[in-house]
Amino acid sequence: MDIKNYVKNYFEQIDWSQEPKNLYAPIDYALQSGGKRIRPTLVLMAAQLFGGDIEQCIKPAAAMEIFHNFTLLHDDVMDNADVRRGRPTIKAKWDDNTAILSGDAMLIKAYQYLEDVPADKLLAVVKLFSKTALEVCEGQQYDTDFEKREDVTIEEYYEMIRLKTAVLLAGCLKLGAILGGASEEDAQNLYDFGIAIGIAFQLRDDYLDCYGDEKTFGKKIGGDILCGKRTFLLIQTLKKCGVSQRQTISQLLKNTAIAGEEKIATIIDIYTQMDMPTVCNEAMEEYYVKAMASLAKINKTDEEKAPFVEFAKNLMGRID
């Protein structure tokens, strides 16, 4: 079975034409906005790896995608973002209140989609989902807190992105493993694979925010800079650069009178001077290697695990 197309078709068939329209129409808009459906695909890939029935796993897989999109609605409000995946965000197309309330409804819908899990697996699934959801909120709070701090360490940054980004990918993989009947050890190794590749993915996102192509990236270049986010590039640059450059960055981030384009161009120029593209790519590679090491521990053949290697390479834009 072609899992990607199966997931795509499933989401196209969900009917959100319910009342009140202004609650459900934004949900439909958010879920039909494209995206790669990475998270539900991972659930089904993991379930299939351990012999699970794809059709019986699609609703909990969908729950993870609905939850993920819920977080994006709220993130866009918090970040005051107007573009997501090359289209207006819910807050831009409707308003902040709509994005908040429709997001809340999506979270509840996600739990409803978990209700069809077999009884013998329901407790483990709900515990995993709740733990993952709470950790994502913790990561978002750290991310918000860090915007007000200039002393964020790289260790704190890694913990933040582990929570904000990696645990959801890892949770999807472990959810599929549980549904497929994997051993605890294999489920944990798959989870560890997800954590490592999730961190590598976020590092790549930080990199693309400054050095990516806006058309393929789907977001405006320099968005993290304008929001004052403590990214890998910013933290490492502040650690490495001289006093004068550090003062320049600090003034640019604090001064709201300076044009956004000037802020972005100046800070990216400093990143380049500090060789941040190389430093960031080396960090990506480190976590990619960690991911592959965890995958290697899983008690399945290389052929059976090949889709996960392909997934990791595609996620990281690797062509090797």
N, C-alpha and C positions, 0 to 999 in steps of 0.2 A: 504493500500500500504506500502511495505517495503521501507522507504525513503532512507536508507543507500545504498541498492542495486540499487535503481533507480538512485541515484547520481553517483554511481560507473559505472553503465552501460552507463549513459549519457556521462561521461568523456571519456570512452573507445571508444565511437563512434565519437568523435570530430576528424576531419581530419586536421592534421597540415602539410600535404605533399604539401606545397606551396613553391614557389620561392620568394626570394632567400633561398635556403635550409639552409644556415648557420645562418639565422635569426630565422627560424621556427622550425628547428630540436631541438635546445636547449629548446624551449618552450615545445615541445612534451615530451622531456626527463624529464623536470621539473614536468610537470603535470601528467606523468605516473609513477612517482617515488614512488607511494604508498601514504603514508599519510592517515590520518583518514577522510579527507573531512569533518572536523568538521563544518566549516563555511557555506558551502552550505546546509549541513544537518540542521543546525540551522535555516536558512532562511525558508526552507520548513516545518520544525516542527512548527515554529511560524505561518506561513501562514495557515497551517492545523488547528492549535489551534483555529483560528478565522474564519474558514470556507472557506479559500482560495482554489483555484484549483492548485494542485501541478504542473501539466503539464504546466500551464500558468506562473508559478513562477520559473521554472528551469533555464531560461536564466539569470535573475538577480541574482539568487543564484550562478550560475556559475561565474558571474562577480566578486563576492566576493572571490571565490577561486582563480581565475586568478589574482586578485589584491594581495591577500595574497602571492601567489607564486612569483609575481613580487618583493615584498619587500624582500623575502628570497634571490633572486638572488643578489640584491644589498647589502643586509646585509652580505652575504658571501664574497663579494668583500671587504667591509669595515672591516670585521673581519678577512680577510685572511684565511677563513675556507676552508678546503679541503674535508670535509665529511659532508653530510647532509642526514638524514634518512638511514644511513648505506651505502651510495653510494657516489662516487665522486661528488662534487659540479660542477656547470656549469663552474665556473672559473678554476677548476682543470682539468675538462675533455676537455674544450675548452680553454678559456683564459678570462682575466678581461674584455676586450673590448666586447667580445661576451655576457658575463653576463650582462653588462650594456645596450647594445643595445637591446638584446632580452628582457630584463626586461622592457625597455621603450616601446617596442612593446606590451608587455603584459598589461601594464597600459592602453594603447589606446584600446586594445581589450576588456578590462574590461568595458570601457565606451560604446563600441559598443554593448556589450551584454545587456546593460541596455536599449537599444533603443526600445525594444519590450514591455516595460511596458505600461499598459493602460494609455491613455492620461490624465485621471483625477488624476492619481497618479504619473505621470512622474516627475513633478517639485519637489514634496516632496522626491521622491526617489533619484533624482540627487543631491538635496541639502544635503541629509543625506550622500550619498556616498562621495561627495566632502569634506564635513566637516570631515568625518571619515578618509579619505585618508590624508588630511592635518594634522590632529591630530597625525596620525601614524608617519608622517615625523617629527613632533615636538618632539614626544617621542624619535625617533631615534637620533635626534640632542642632546637632553638632555643626552641620554645614552652615546653618543660620548663625549660631554663636560665633563661628570662626570669622564671619564677615566683620565682626567688631573687634577682632584681635589681630595684632601684628606679630605675635610671638608663637603662632601655631607651629608645632614641630612636625617633621615628616612622619613620625610615629603616630601622632594624633591624626594626621591626614589619612594615613592608611587605615586606621580604625574607622574613621568616618566613612570612607568609600566602601569598606567591607560591609558596613551596616546599610548604607544608603543604596548601594548598587549590587554588591556581590551576593548578599544573603538571599536576594530574590531569585537570581539565577540558580544558586545552589539549592534553594528550597524547591524550585520547580523540578530539578533533577532528583532530589531525594523523594519528593512526592511521587514521581513516576516510578522510582525504585520500590517504594512501599507498595504502591498499587500493583506492581508487577511481581511482588513476592520475593524481592531480593533479601539476602542476608543482611544483618545489621552492619557487618564489616564492609560489604560491597556498597551498601547505601551510603555509608559514611565516606568511603573513598570517592564516590561520585559527587557527594556534597563538597568535598575538599577540592575536587576538580573544578566545580562551579565557583567556589570562592576565589581560587587563583585566577581563573580565566575572567571572572567578573572584575577583579581588581585591574587586570591587564586591560580589559575593555574600558574601564573608567579612565585609566591613564591615557589611552588612545583618544578618548572623548576630550580630555583636557588638551591634548596635543592638537586635535582637529579644530577646537574652538579658536585656536590662534593661527594654525597653518593649513586648515582644510579648505575645501572648495564649498562655498556657501550653497551652491545648487545641489550638490550631493550630500552635504552635511545636514541640510534641512533646517538649519538655524543660522541666525546672523553671526558672522565671525566677530569674536571679541565680546560676546555676551557675558561671559564669566568675568571679564575685566570690568565691564560697566556695572555689574552687580557687586563687585568687590569680593568675589569668591576666592577663597584660599585654595587654589589649585596646586597640583604638583609643580607646575612651572613657576608659579609665583613664590611658593615656599622655598624651593630650591634656589631660585634667583636671589631672594632676599638673604639667604644663607651664604651665597657665594659672592655677591657683588660688593662693590666698595660703598663707602659712606655716601658719596655724592649721588650715586645711582639709587641707593636705598631711599634717600630723601626725595629724589625725583619721583620715584614710584609712589611713595607715601603721599606726597602732595597731589599727584594726579588722581589717586583713588579718593582722596578726601574732598577735592575742589569740584563742586558741582557746576561751577561757571565755565569750566573748560569743556570744549566740544568733545563729544564722544569719540569721533573719528580720530582726533588728535591724541586722546588718551590711549586708544587702542594701538595706533601706529607707534607711539613712543615706547609704550611698555613692551610690545612685541619686538621692537628693535633692541631693547635691552635684553630680552630673553635670547635673541639671536646672538648678541655679543657674548652672552654667558654660555653659549653652546647648548642651550636647553633642548633643542630638537634631538641632539645626540643623547643627552642625559636621560630624557624621557623615553626614548626608544630603547635604551639599555634597560631601564626599569620594566618596560613592557615585556622585553625578552625574558627577564628574570622570572616574571610571574607566569609567562607562557610555559617556560620549562617546568616550573612547579606544577602547573596544571597537567602537563603530559606525564609527569612522574606519578601523580595521584591516579590518573587514568590507567596507567600501566599496572597498578596493583589490583585492579578489578579482575575477578576470576571469570573472564570471558576471553575468547580468542581475539586476536588482532583484527580479524575480518569483522567480527561482531562489533568491535569498538571503533571501527573505521569511520562511521558517521559522526562520532564525537570529535575525532581528529579533524575531519573536514569542517565541522561546525566551528571549532576553535580557530582554524585557519581563516575561514570566511569572516568570522567576527573581528579578527585582527587585521584583515586586509592583506593576508600573506599569500604569496603566489608560489612559495617554495614547495 
